C-alpha cells in the first residue's frame, strides 16, 4: 500500500474510515492500514511514531497470528478509538 501524500485524499480516507467505523465496522488490519495512510506514513515511520515494533505492525496489518491487545490499544488511543467486539445475530 503506497503512502498517500495528497491532503484531500487523506481527508477522504479519514472520512470514509470513520463513517465505516460508526456503521457496520471495519476489520482491525484494515483500520490500522487506513490510519497509517491518513498520516501519510510507511510502516517503518508509523511503527516508530506509535512506539511499537515494525514486526508487530506488520502482523497486525496482515492479520497474522495473535497480536498483543496492549499494542493495538497503543495505536488506537492515538486516534481516540477503541475496539468493540460485535457478534453476528
N, C-alpha and C positions, 0 to 999 in steps of 0.2 A: 504494500500500500504506500503510495507516494505521499510526501509531505505537501500539504496544501498551503500555499503562501498567500493567495488572494483573500483579503479580509472579507469580502462579500460572500465568497464560497464558504469560508469558515463560519460566518454568521448563519448561513443557510443550513449547514451541517448541525450547528448548535440547536437551531430552532426545530429541525426535523427530529433530532435525537430527543430533546426534551418533550416534544409532543408525543413521540412514541413511548417514552418512559411514563408519561402521565396516562397514556391509554393502555394498550394491551401489554406493554413492556418490551424489553429488549434483552437478549442474552448477555451474560456478563462479558464474554470475549468481544462481542460487537460493541458494547458500551465502552469498554476500555479503548478499543481501537479508535472509535469516534472521538472520545475525549482527547486522545493524543493528536488526532487530526485537527481538532479545534484549536489546540495550542501550537499547531504547525511545527511539530517535533518528530524526529525519527525515534526509533525505540531506545537508542542509547541515551539521547537527550532526555527523553521522558523518564526513563528509569532513574537517571541521576537527579532530576528535579523532584521526583516522588520519593527519592531516597530508598529505592528498592533495587535488588539485583536485576541485571539485564535478563538473566535466565528465568527469574520469577515472572517478569513482564512477558517474556516470550511464551511461557507455559500458560499464563492467563489468556493472552490473546489467541493462542492456538487451541485453547480449551482442552489441553492435555493434562492428565493427572489431577491430583488433588492439590489445589493451591491453598495457601495459608489465608484464612479469613482476616487476620490482622493486616496482612499485606494488601489485600483487596480494600479493606476499610481505610487504610492509609491513603490510598489513591482516591477513593470516593469522597472522603472527607474534604479534600481539596476543592471539590466541586459542590459541596453541600448536598451530597447524595448518600443514600444508604440502600442496602439490599433488602428487598421484600420478596419473600417466597410465596408464590401463588400456586394453588393446586388446581388442576383441571377438574371441572364439575363432572 
